[in-house]
Amino acid sequence: MTIEMRDSQLSTVVDVDEQVERVAGGFEFTEGPVWHPREHFLIFSDMPGDHMRRWSAAEGVTTFRSPSGMANGNAYDRSGRLVTCEHATSRVSRTELDGTVVTLADSYDGRSLNSPNDVVVASDGSIYFTDPTYGRQSFVGVPREPELPFQGVYRIRPDGSLDLLVDDFDQPNGLCFSLDERQLFVNDTERMHIRAFAVLPDGTLGTGREWAVTEGEGDGAPDGMKFDSEGNLYSCGPGGVHVFDPDGASLGVLRMPEKAANFTWGDADLCSLYICASTSLYRIRVRVPGRPSF
């Protein structure tokens, strides 16, 4: 079974008879997929392999960058520059249009960040990212003790300054904006829930509230998370990719053969959901398209 339906509304989002397709495999642990809407290729990370890869229908899988700092989450800014979270270097970097890689943030209050994990870019150019400690553990990172006493959510302002926004997470992971950017959603892998924060006029966050819990059978926990073009929220969780309606009701789960870590929409119509799941890259067609990355 590929689709676990929990509410009949799921059939308006995805055909419940749709099957998942394995696009490529043989990786160590895939993460951070991002689709280029103009050139129609996918960039994704293979953290333990210290490798960022590129996939297109014409060329298949090729190398984008190696070594990669054990890259994890990726996002494009409004100029089409790739912003990347790196586990091994504890930094957020940006790949300029000429290929140069620059550091955007690697420390807070004089101490090294934990290991930036996932990232989103607001329409004003502000960059929001999560900073759990997973990249200081073996396999997906470099074992070392944290320098900071908390796991936070941060904002890099357009002028390059860094703000700590929230510091009461166990392990913050996936994050995404609501369609109108008035709310920022952040999940907590250890607590298995998704929180919603009001985005204040100055770009900081109001008090968070629990918005939904990822429940079910199977391997996995809250990780990559995004909204589609109609306001349905997708989040990795137990058994695969969970789908919630705009009010937080669970519609169902796109069940995966391997532990799902992250995903994005791609192809010309943005109706193919590309899913990074452990050693493989998968694809499933959906009825509601995603949104272009820039």
Backbone bond lengths (Angstrom), bond angles and torsions (degrees), N, CA, C in turn:
res aa  C-N    CA-C-N  psi(-1)  N-CA   C-N-CA  omega(-1)  CA-C   N-CA-C  phi
1 M - - - 1.473 - - 1.523 109.30 -
2 T 1.333 117.53 124.51 1.454 121.79 178.06 1.528 111.43 -90.11
3 I 1.338 117.03 -36.84 1.461 121.33 -175.16 1.527 110.23 -112.84
4 E 1.327 116.57 125.66 1.459 121.94 171.46 1.518 108.00 -104.45
5 M 1.337 116.66 108.68 1.467 120.81 -177.94 1.525 110.17 -88.20
6 R 1.334 115.73 127.75 1.451 121.71 175.42 1.520 112.01 -111.34
7 D 1.321 115.79 -17.52 1.467 122.20 178.42 1.523 106.88 -148.74
8 S 1.328 116.46 139.92 1.470 120.54 -176.91 1.522 112.51 -62.34
9 Q 1.336 117.24 -19.89 1.457 120.91 179.03 1.532 111.46 -63.52
10 L 1.330 116.81 -20.57 1.456 119.70 179.41 1.525 111.56 -57.81
11 S 1.322 117.50 -31.85 1.465 120.57 -177.29 1.520 112.42 -66.88
12 T 1.330 118.30 -16.55 1.468 120.31 174.69 1.530 111.35 -82.55
13 V 1.325 116.56 -15.48 1.457 122.15 -178.00 1.523 111.04 -97.05
14 V 1.328 116.01 -40.78 1.460 121.71 -178.42 1.526 108.70 -147.33
15 D 1.316 117.74 143.13 1.461 123.25 174.56 1.525 107.50 -66.55
16 V 1.321 117.13 119.23 1.462 120.14 -174.74 1.524 112.50 -69.61
17 D 1.328 117.64 -10.21 1.466 120.66 175.62 1.532 111.99 -95.10
18 E 1.340 116.61 0.39 1.462 120.07 -178.71 1.529 110.15 -66.80
19 Q 1.327 116.29 145.52 1.458 121.65 -179.41 1.523 110.58 -112.87
20 V 1.318 115.55 146.42 1.452 120.72 178.02 1.525 109.40 -80.11
21 E 1.324 116.35 143.28 1.465 123.49 -178.07 1.530 109.12 -119.97
22 R 1.317 117.03 133.27 1.458 121.61 175.63 1.527 108.65 -84.37
23 V 1.334 115.87 115.85 1.461 121.85 -176.37 1.519 111.57 -85.83
24 A 1.335 116.67 -41.42 1.461 121.37 -178.31 1.523 107.99 -158.66
25 G 1.341 116.99 157.05 1.454 120.70 -178.35 1.516 111.63 -152.82
26 G 1.321 114.47 -171.42 1.448 120.50 179.76 1.512 114.48 87.89
27 F 1.335 117.63 15.70 1.462 121.96 179.74 1.527 109.39 -92.77
28 E 1.327 116.39 177.32 1.463 120.07 179.10 1.527 111.67 -93.58
29 F 1.327 118.49 -51.37 1.470 122.22 173.53 1.520 108.06 -160.64
30 T 1.319 116.41 111.78 1.460 121.47 -173.52 1.526 111.32 -89.64
31 E 1.331 115.32 149.31 1.468 122.19 -178.17 1.537 109.70 -160.05
32 G 1.325 115.44 172.75 1.455 123.61 165.74 1.519 117.88 58.42
33 P 1.350 121.28 40.77 1.460 119.50 -179.30 1.524 112.02 -71.16
34 V 1.322 116.54 140.19 1.465 121.72 176.89 1.527 107.93 -145.19
35 W 1.323 116.20 133.47 1.464 122.92 -174.23 1.528 110.31 -99.65
36 H 1.339 116.27 131.72 1.461 120.71 175.22 1.526 107.97 -86.26
37 P 1.345 118.30 112.78 1.466 120.43 -170.70 1.520 114.68 -73.54
38 R 1.316 117.72 -14.78 1.460 120.36 -178.25 1.524 111.91 -99.29
39 E 1.334 115.71 -42.10 1.462 119.74 -177.01 1.523 113.20 -98.15
40 H 1.329 116.54 -4.13 1.463 123.48 171.59 1.529 112.88 57.09
41 F 1.321 115.47 57.41 1.452 120.90 170.13 1.517 109.36 -137.92
42 L 1.332 114.95 162.06 1.457 122.49 -178.25 1.526 108.83 -113.09
43 I 1.333 115.94 133.82 1.456 122.02 169.42 1.526 107.23 -106.47
44 F 1.321 117.91 134.64 1.464 120.19 173.77 1.518 109.64 -146.49
45 S 1.334 115.18 159.97 1.458 122.41 -175.78 1.522 110.80 -100.41
46 D 1.328 115.64 150.08 1.457 123.54 168.39 1.517 105.36 -126.20
47 M 1.341 115.72 90.89 1.468 120.66 -168.49 1.522 114.10 -58.29
48 P 1.341 119.59 -55.47 1.467 118.25 -177.62 1.526 112.49 -63.51
49 G 1.337 116.26 -28.00 1.456 119.97 177.92 1.507 113.82 -79.96
50 D 1.358 116.74 -3.83 1.465 122.00 -179.59 1.524 110.36 52.45
51 H 1.328 115.14 48.79 1.457 121.50 -167.08 1.530 109.30 -144.08
52 M 1.315 117.74 131.49 1.461 122.01 168.25 1.521 107.38 -105.91
53 R 1.323 115.46 131.52 1.452 120.51 -173.95 1.530 110.83 -117.59
54 R 1.317 114.02 157.15 1.461 121.70 177.67 1.529 108.16 -121.86
55 W 1.324 116.11 135.75 1.467 120.68 176.62 1.528 109.07 -127.29
56 S 1.317 115.79 137.52 1.463 121.99 170.20 1.512 107.76 -141.75
57 A 1.324 116.13 158.15 1.465 120.04 179.43 1.518 110.96 -62.72
58 A 1.322 117.38 -32.47 1.460 120.78 -176.73 1.521 112.66 -78.67
59 E 1.350 116.97 -38.00 1.464 120.44 -171.48 1.516 114.08 -110.23
60 G 1.316 118.92 -9.85 1.451 120.72 -174.58 1.513 111.09 68.78
61 V 1.323 117.66 -146.32 1.463 122.62 -176.19 1.521 110.28 -92.02
62 T 1.320 116.02 128.04 1.462 122.69 174.84 1.533 108.03 -133.89
63 T 1.320 116.78 171.22 1.461 121.17 178.51 1.524 110.62 -83.76
64 F 1.328 116.15 131.40 1.460 121.43 171.45 1.526 110.09 -94.99
65 R 1.357 116.83 -48.22 1.464 120.20 177.27 1.527 109.97 -158.59
66 S 1.308 115.90 133.77 1.457 122.26 175.18 1.528 109.06 -155.39
67 P 1.329 118.51 126.05 1.462 127.80 1.23 1.530 111.64 -70.82
68 S 1.325 114.96 163.53 1.457 119.87 -173.92 1.521 113.32 -123.87
69 G 1.332 118.39 6.45 1.458 119.56 -172.98 1.517 111.70 72.07
70 M 1.346 116.27 23.00 1.467 122.33 -174.33 1.526 109.67 53.75
71 A 1.333 114.75 55.91 1.464 121.99 -176.34 1.522 111.75 -59.85
72 N 1.330 114.81 147.49 1.461 122.27 176.85 1.526 108.35 -121.53
73 G 1.336 118.55 -105.23 1.453 121.88 -175.46 1.518 113.69 -72.00
74 N 1.335 115.20 149.14 1.460 122.66 179.14 1.521 110.12 -135.06
75 A 1.324 115.88 153.74 1.459 122.27 173.23 1.521 108.09 -156.84
76 Y 1.317 116.03 152.34 1.461 120.35 173.64 1.526 109.61 -94.73
77 D 1.344 116.19 143.72 1.455 118.41 169.61 1.522 109.01 -87.14
78 R 1.319 117.46 -176.97 1.462 120.44 -173.03 1.522 112.74 -72.45
79 S 1.325 116.97 -10.92 1.467 121.21 176.19 1.523 112.52 -97.00
80 G 1.338 116.96 1.82 1.449 120.29 -179.18 1.511 114.20 82.87
81 R 1.335 117.13 17.40 1.459 120.96 175.81 1.529 109.07 -89.79
82 L 1.312 116.41 139.90 1.456 121.52 -175.93 1.522 110.41 -86.12
83 V 1.330 116.33 123.48 1.462 123.32 175.99 1.528 107.64 -103.55
84 T 1.339 116.45 130.61 1.467 121.44 -170.17 1.523 111.14 -132.28
85 C 1.329 115.75 138.65 1.462 122.48 171.35 1.524 108.41 -94.06
86 E 1.331 117.14 129.77 1.454 121.86 -176.09 1.531 110.50 -118.55
87 H 1.319 115.96 124.77 1.460 120.82 -179.95 1.524 112.70 -72.38
88 A 1.328 117.53 -48.62 1.460 120.59 -171.63 1.525 112.79 -67.38
89 T 1.332 116.72 -30.71 1.465 121.03 -177.62 1.522 113.12 -100.12
90 S 1.331 117.10 -7.37 1.472 122.53 -176.44 1.527 111.35 54.92
91 R 1.315 116.56 40.86 1.465 118.48 -179.06 1.525 111.93 -132.11
92 V 1.331 114.09 162.10 1.464 122.46 165.20 1.522 106.11 -104.24
93 S 1.315 115.96 124.81 1.461 120.58 -178.44 1.526 110.35 -117.92
94 R 1.328 115.11 166.76 1.462 120.72 175.93 1.526 108.64 -134.28
95 T 1.315 116.08 133.10 1.457 121.83 175.27 1.527 108.06 -93.50
96 E 1.318 116.33 112.89 1.451 120.67 -179.61 1.537 109.90 -69.57
97 L 1.306 116.33 167.10 1.462 120.57 -176.87 1.524 112.14 -65.09
98 D 1.346 117.47 -20.78 1.466 120.37 176.43 1.526 112.44 -91.03
99 G 1.347 117.34 4.82 1.447 121.94 178.60 1.512 115.40 93.75
100 T 1.316 117.76 -10.07 1.462 121.19 177.31 1.529 110.07 -65.40
101 V 1.338 116.64 139.18 1.459 121.53 178.99 1.527 108.90 -108.62
102 V 1.331 116.59 125.45 1.457 121.80 -178.53 1.528 109.55 -121.25
103 T 1.330 115.90 152.53 1.464 122.21 177.29 1.523 109.96 -87.14
104 L 1.333 116.44 129.10 1.461 121.84 176.03 1.523 111.91 -98.27
105 A 1.330 117.31 -36.91 1.470 121.56 178.80 1.520 108.64 -159.44
106 D 1.333 116.63 137.21 1.459 120.29 175.36 1.530 112.66 -144.78
107 S 1.333 117.31 0.23 1.458 119.85 -179.60 1.516 110.05 -153.66
108 Y 1.333 114.77 158.62 1.460 121.88 174.87 1.520 108.18 -139.01
109 D 1.315 115.84 129.34 1.462 122.27 178.28 1.533 111.26 54.85
110 G 1.337 115.75 38.36 1.449 120.97 176.11 1.516 115.47 80.76
111 R 1.346 117.83 4.00 1.456 121.46 -179.92 1.529 110.03 -122.90
112 S 1.313 115.50 147.17 1.454 120.83 -178.08 1.520 111.12 -61.78
113 L 1.329 116.75 140.09 1.459 120.47 171.35 1.528 109.32 -60.04
114 N 1.330 116.02 160.33 1.466 120.47 179.67 1.530 110.56 -66.14
115 S 1.320 115.46 -73.55 1.469 122.36 177.34 1.524 107.21 -172.15
116 P 1.338 117.74 90.08 1.461 120.26 -179.62 1.525 111.55 -47.47
117 N 1.338 115.32 136.25 1.458 120.87 -167.18 1.519 113.59 -115.71
118 D 1.329 116.63 -55.77 1.466 120.48 -178.71 1.518 109.07 -137.70
119 V 1.346 116.21 158.57 1.457 120.17 -167.00 1.519 110.57 -149.66
120 V 1.345 116.14 144.09 1.464 122.87 172.12 1.526 108.26 -136.53
121 V 1.320 115.43 154.66 1.469 121.22 -178.75 1.520 108.73 -119.42
122 A 1.341 116.58 126.00 1.460 121.88 178.52 1.523 110.26 -79.02
123 S 1.322 115.42 165.40 1.462 120.03 -177.26 1.524 112.49 -66.23
124 D 1.342 118.06 -21.16 1.460 119.94 177.64 1.524 112.53 -87.81
125 G 1.342 117.01 3.64 1.452 121.31 179.82 1.511 115.08 94.58
126 S 1.325 117.91 -7.86 1.459 120.47 176.90 1.528 109.96 -65.93
127 I 1.328 115.93 142.84 1.462 122.08 -178.63 1.524 108.46 -114.22
128 Y 1.323 116.81 124.06 1.457 122.88 179.05 1.525 108.52 -110.21
129 F 1.347 116.51 135.05 1.462 118.01 -179.55 1.521 110.81 -146.51
130 T 1.327 115.30 157.01 1.459 122.81 177.01 1.526 109.76 -99.81
131 D 1.345 115.68 153.78 1.470 120.30 -173.93 1.528 111.26 -139.50
132 P 1.336 117.89 69.18 1.460 120.27 174.11 1.530 110.67 -77.06
133 T 1.317 116.54 -171.52 1.467 120.33 -179.08 1.521 113.24 -106.07
134 Y 1.329 118.61 9.99 1.463 120.21 -175.00 1.532 112.62 -59.43
135 G 1.320 117.28 -34.37 1.452 120.14 -178.91 1.514 114.05 -75.04
136 R 1.334 116.83 0.49 1.465 121.21 172.86 1.525 110.30 -104.46
137 Q 1.326 115.61 17.04 1.457 122.19 176.40 1.528 109.28 -113.43
138 S 1.305 115.96 163.10 1.464 120.69 -178.43 1.520 110.96 -69.53
139 F 1.293 117.01 164.18 1.454 129.30 179.81 1.520 112.02 76.84
140 V 1.335 118.94 -61.42 1.463 120.37 -179.18 1.527 112.29 -96.94
141 G 1.326 117.06 5.04 1.454 119.34 -178.70 1.517 111.34 -159.79
142 V 1.332 114.31 -162.01 1.456 122.31 179.27 1.531 107.85 -115.26
143 P 1.341 118.61 115.42 1.466 120.30 -177.43 1.536 111.93 -59.61
144 R 1.323 115.72 124.89 1.456 122.62 176.56 1.523 107.83 -169.38
145 E 1.307 116.56 155.09 1.456 120.98 -177.03 1.531 110.40 -75.73
146 P 1.333 118.34 141.08 1.469 120.57 175.85 1.523 111.15 -66.02
147 E 1.313 115.88 149.72 1.464 121.22 174.63 1.527 111.29 -96.56
148 L 1.324 117.06 -24.05 1.465 121.72 179.52 1.530 109.90 -96.45
149 P 1.343 118.12 145.67 1.464 120.82 -177.55 1.527 113.57 -88.66
150 F 1.325 118.28 13.29 1.465 121.60 -177.46 1.523 109.19 -149.33
151 Q 1.342 114.62 166.72 1.463 122.16 176.09 1.535 106.56 -116.43
152 G 1.324 116.47 111.72 1.448 119.61 -168.03 1.513 116.00 -114.17
153 V 1.322 113.21 175.49 1.466 123.88 169.81 1.525 106.48 -117.52
154 Y 1.331 116.75 132.73 1.461 122.12 -172.74 1.524 111.56 -125.99
155 R 1.324 113.14 162.71 1.458 121.76 172.00 1.527 108.84 -128.50
156 I 1.331 115.73 129.36 1.461 121.29 168.99 1.524 106.42 -96.82
157 R 1.315 116.48 115.58 1.464 120.44 -179.34 1.528 110.84 -70.17
158 P 1.321 117.28 161.50 1.473 119.18 176.73 1.522 113.71 -56.40
159 D 1.346 117.11 -25.60 1.470 119.35 178.62 1.529 112.52 -85.01
160 G 1.345 117.02 0.68 1.456 121.26 176.53 1.509 115.35 95.41
161 S 1.321 119.70 -8.69 1.460 121.53 179.37 1.534 109.84 -75.49
162 L 1.345 114.80 154.93 1.461 121.18 -173.24 1.517 110.91 -114.06
163 D 1.338 116.65 130.97 1.457 122.76 177.37 1.524 109.53 -116.87
164 L 1.323 117.26 132.40 1.461 121.60 167.10 1.522 107.60 -82.82
165 L 1.332 117.55 123.98 1.460 121.83 -174.92 1.522 112.92 -100.97
166 V 1.324 117.09 -42.89 1.466 122.41 -177.43 1.522 107.65 -144.03
167 D 1.339 117.26 140.33 1.463 119.36 -178.94 1.523 113.04 -135.26
168 D 1.350 118.62 19.72 1.465 120.31 -176.06 1.531 113.25 -108.81
169 F 1.322 117.63 23.76 1.455 121.29 176.59 1.532 110.44 -86.41
170 D 1.341 115.91 153.33 1.459 119.74 166.11 1.526 108.87 -74.12
171 Q 1.339 116.31 -58.03 1.461 121.17 176.18 1.537 108.22 -147.43
172 P 1.335 118.24 91.57 1.465 119.94 178.16 1.514 109.69 -66.98
173 N 1.324 116.65 143.99 1.459 119.15 -174.07 1.525 110.65 -137.24
174 G 1.330 118.36 -100.69 1.462 120.09 -177.78 1.514 112.20 -72.10
175 L 1.334 116.22 151.37 1.465 120.77 177.38 1.525 109.41 -151.31
176 C 1.330 115.50 153.18 1.464 120.78 178.95 1.516 109.17 -162.72
177 F 1.324 115.84 154.63 1.460 122.06 175.61 1.515 110.80 -88.59
178 S 1.344 115.63 149.98 1.455 120.10 165.65 1.523 108.44 -64.43
179 L 1.317 116.70 166.60 1.458 120.11 -174.96 1.527 112.26 -59.57
180 D 1.342 116.80 -33.70 1.466 120.13 -179.36 1.531 112.76 -93.66
181 E 1.335 117.29 3.49 1.464 124.22 -179.81 1.524 113.39 61.80
182 R 1.308 117.44 18.50 1.455 119.89 177.29 1.522 112.41 -85.49
183 Q 1.328 116.85 -12.97 1.453 121.64 177.48 1.530 109.75 -134.16
184 L 1.328 115.20 145.52 1.458 121.84 172.40 1.523 107.21 -114.47
185 F 1.319 115.76 127.14 1.455 122.15 179.00 1.529 108.65 -103.16
186 V 1.326 116.03 131.88 1.465 121.92 -178.63 1.522 107.76 -135.22
187 N 1.325 116.92 131.30 1.458 117.37 176.77 1.518 111.12 -101.77
188 D 1.327 114.98 162.03 1.456 123.21 -178.53 1.520 107.23 -123.91
189 T 1.310 116.71 110.35 1.456 120.99 -173.36 1.520 111.99 -59.50
190 E 1.317 117.69 -42.40 1.458 120.71 -175.75 1.530 112.25 -72.35
191 R 1.313 117.44 -33.24 1.460 120.83 -178.35 1.523 112.47 -91.06
192 M 1.333 117.39 -6.54 1.466 123.64 175.08 1.530 113.11 63.96
193 H 1.337 117.58 22.82 1.462 118.13 -178.14 1.525 112.07 -128.97
194 I 1.335 113.43 169.96 1.463 123.30 178.83 1.518 107.37 -117.66
195 R 1.346 115.88 131.46 1.458 120.67 177.94 1.525 109.90 -112.60
196 A 1.330 115.73 149.13 1.464 122.34 177.92 1.522 108.82 -116.72
197 F 1.331 115.85 133.38 1.463 122.60 179.95 1.524 109.24 -123.03
198 A 1.317 117.29 135.33 1.456 120.34 171.42 1.525 109.22 -69.23
199 V 1.330 116.56 133.85 1.466 121.13 174.39 1.530 107.22 -88.70
200 L 1.308 117.01 116.86 1.458 122.13 -176.53 1.531 110.64 -79.86
201 P 1.328 117.52 163.54 1.474 120.10 -176.86 1.523 114.69 -55.49
202 D 1.350 117.39 -28.72 1.464 119.64 -179.60 1.526 112.57 -88.77
203 G 1.340 117.60 5.33 1.451 121.30 178.29 1.507 114.92 90.88
204 T 1.318 118.36 -7.68 1.462 121.23 175.38 1.531 108.63 -81.16
205 L 1.339 116.02 -179.78 1.456 120.74 -173.82 1.520 111.55 -116.48
206 G 1.329 115.15 144.35 1.449 120.71 173.01 1.518 110.68 -81.27
207 T 1.325 116.20 -170.13 1.466 121.66 179.81 1.522 109.92 -66.68
208 G 1.319 117.05 134.55 1.453 121.00 -179.57 1.518 112.42 -83.15
209 R 1.323 115.18 156.18 1.458 121.44 174.92 1.522 108.56 -134.58
210 E 1.322 115.70 148.61 1.460 119.42 176.30 1.520 108.94 -69.62
211 W 1.322 116.51 124.63 1.465 122.26 -175.08 1.523 112.13 -102.79
212 A 1.321 117.51 -37.46 1.463 121.40 -179.95 1.521 108.84 -162.13
213 V 1.329 115.02 161.93 1.464 122.68 176.60 1.523 107.81 -123.56
214 T 1.329 116.36 135.51 1.462 119.82 176.03 1.526 108.30 -88.80
215 E 1.328 115.80 114.86 1.459 121.82 -175.77 1.522 109.75 -125.82
216 G 1.321 115.88 149.89 1.452 119.59 175.64 1.507 112.62 145.59
217 E 1.305 115.46 -179.24 1.452 122.21 -178.02 1.524 110.34 -95.62
218 G 1.318 114.66 151.45 1.453 119.84 175.89 1.513 112.89 113.80
219 D 1.312 114.84 167.71 1.450 122.10 -178.35 1.526 109.99 -74.47
220 G 1.311 116.71 143.63 1.456 120.01 175.51 1.513 113.31 126.02
221 A 1.339 115.00 164.91 1.463 123.32 -178.26 1.523 107.51 -155.03
222 P 1.340 118.02 170.37 1.465 119.71 178.66 1.523 111.77 -53.82
223 D 1.320 116.25 130.18 1.464 121.71 -176.22 1.528 105.97 -149.54
224 G 1.329 119.36 -121.00 1.456 120.75 179.39 1.521 112.04 -55.95
225 M 1.344 116.79 144.78 1.461 121.27 -172.77 1.521 109.75 -154.77
226 K 1.351 116.62 135.03 1.466 121.08 -179.26 1.527 110.29 -155.80
227 F 1.340 115.57 158.61 1.458 122.28 172.80 1.524 110.09 -97.86
228 D 1.341 115.98 144.40 1.456 119.00 169.86 1.531 109.19 -86.10
229 S 1.317 117.33 -175.57 1.468 121.39 -172.78 1.523 113.58 -73.58
230 E 1.332 118.86 -9.46 1.459 121.86 178.34 1.529 112.29 -110.28
231 G 1.330 117.14 9.04 1.456 120.08 175.48 1.507 115.10 88.00
232 N 1.331 117.93 13.16 1.463 120.29 172.19 1.531 107.88 -82.95
233 L 1.331 116.05 133.93 1.451 119.97 -178.45 1.525 110.06 -98.87
234 Y 1.337 115.69 129.41 1.460 123.11 174.34 1.522 107.52 -105.54
235 S 1.333 116.24 137.44 1.463 120.65 175.72 1.520 109.21 -145.05
236 C 1.321 116.47 136.13 1.457 118.94 171.51 1.529 108.60 -62.73
237 G 1.320 115.69 149.30 1.449 121.19 -178.78 1.513 110.10 -170.78
238 P 1.334 118.23 -167.17 1.456 120.66 -178.74 1.531 111.89 -56.36
239 G 1.307 116.96 123.43 1.451 121.66 174.43 1.505 116.06 88.50
240 G 1.341 118.30 -13.28 1.462 118.77 -178.63 1.511 113.13 155.29
241 V 1.336 116.38 -137.67 1.463 122.46 -178.13 1.522 108.33 -108.41
242 H 1.339 116.56 119.24 1.460 122.78 -178.39 1.525 109.55 -89.41
243 V 1.331 115.90 143.60 1.461 122.08 -179.77 1.524 108.66 -118.75
244 F 1.330 116.37 127.39 1.465 123.03 178.37 1.518 109.31 -119.13
245 D 1.325 116.68 147.49 1.460 119.26 174.23 1.529 109.41 -78.07
246 P 1.352 119.05 174.37 1.473 120.32 -175.57 1.521 115.04 -60.77
247 D 1.356 117.11 -15.78 1.458 120.45 179.06 1.517 113.08 -98.79
248 G 1.330 117.47 1.65 1.451 120.72 176.98 1.515 115.14 95.12
249 A 1.324 118.22 5.94 1.458 120.56 177.50 1.527 109.67 -77.74
250 S 1.318 116.59 136.22 1.460 121.29 -179.84 1.523 110.19 -75.65
251 L 1.342 115.96 121.98 1.464 121.10 179.15 1.519 111.90 -94.07
252 G 1.317 117.49 -30.22 1.453 119.88 -179.19 1.510 111.89 161.26
253 V 1.337 114.74 -173.55 1.454 122.12 -176.17 1.521 109.31 -133.45
254 L 1.326 116.04 130.65 1.455 121.65 169.11 1.526 105.97 -84.96
255 R 1.316 116.65 100.53 1.464 121.31 -171.85 1.521 110.08 -77.77
256 M 1.332 115.40 136.06 1.452 121.73 -173.18 1.527 111.62 -115.68
257 P 1.349 117.29 150.33 1.468 120.74 177.51 1.523 113.20 -68.41
258 E 1.342 117.22 -21.14 1.460 122.23 179.37 1.525 108.48 -132.78
259 K 1.324 116.28 167.81 1.462 122.28 -179.84 1.526 110.38 -62.92
260 A 1.321 116.89 119.98 1.467 122.30 -177.95 1.522 110.19 -82.47
261 A 1.347 115.78 135.39 1.463 120.75 -179.13 1.518 113.09 -115.24
262 N 1.339 118.08 -35.10 1.459 120.46 -176.66 1.526 108.92 -166.89
263 F 1.322 116.22 171.58 1.463 120.32 -174.04 1.516 109.88 -164.58
264 T 1.318 115.91 167.38 1.462 122.34 171.25 1.510 108.47 -159.43
265 W 1.322 116.62 162.86 1.460 120.88 175.83 1.524 110.08 -92.37
266 G 1.336 115.82 144.03 1.451 119.63 -179.71 1.507 112.79 -149.42
267 D 1.318 115.56 -168.10 1.461 126.90 -171.37 1.528 109.68 73.38
268 A 1.312 116.33 170.65 1.465 120.47 -171.37 1.522 112.73 -60.21
269 D 1.328 116.83 -32.58 1.476 120.40 -177.72 1.520 112.50 -96.31
270 L 1.326 117.94 0.68 1.468 123.46 -177.99 1.526 112.25 55.00
271 C 1.319 115.91 32.55 1.463 121.70 178.43 1.526 112.88 -111.68
272 S 1.316 117.32 10.80 1.454 121.05 171.80 1.521 108.28 -106.07
273 L 1.320 116.49 121.78 1.456 120.95 178.25 1.530 107.78 -92.04
274 Y 1.335 116.33 113.91 1.457 122.52 178.04 1.525 108.24 -94.06
275 I 1.329 116.10 124.17 1.459 121.44 -171.14 1.525 109.65 -120.78
276 C 1.333 115.70 123.76 1.459 121.65 172.77 1.525 107.85 -87.07
277 A 1.329 116.08 116.20 1.460 121.42 -176.99 1.525 109.12 -135.35
278 S 1.317 115.32 99.95 1.461 123.13 176.54 1.522 111.36 55.44
279 T 1.326 118.82 -108.48 1.466 121.09 -172.93 1.515 113.63 -91.07
280 S 1.329 117.47 3.64 1.470 119.82 -169.92 1.522 112.99 -137.58
281 L 1.330 113.84 164.00 1.459 123.46 170.01 1.518 106.97 -114.05
282 Y 1.337 116.39 125.45 1.464 122.08 -178.09 1.525 109.99 -116.60
283 R 1.346 114.68 166.83 1.465 120.50 177.61 1.523 108.67 -145.25
284 I 1.334 115.07 140.71 1.455 121.62 172.66 1.519 108.34 -142.17
285 R 1.310 117.01 139.06 1.460 121.56 179.49 1.528 110.11 -80.85
286 V 1.339 115.85 142.33 1.463 122.18 178.30 1.528 109.46 -126.85
287 R 1.326 116.74 165.81 1.465 121.52 -177.62 1.525 112.60 -90.40
288 V 1.331 117.24 -30.25 1.456 121.37 -179.79 1.528 107.91 -103.08
289 P 1.318 117.91 122.40 1.466 119.20 -177.42 1.524 112.42 -70.53
290 G 1.313 114.25 160.33 1.451 120.41 169.96 1.513 109.77 -80.72
291 R 1.325 115.79 -164.74 1.464 120.88 179.23 1.519 109.16 -116.23
292 P 1.314 118.59 146.46 1.475 120.05 178.09 1.516 110.72 -61.43
293 S 1.327 116.04 147.48 1.453 121.01 -175.84 1.517 113.18 -76.40
294 F 1.334 117.36 -19.17 1.467 120.64 172.13 1.524 108.82 -164.61
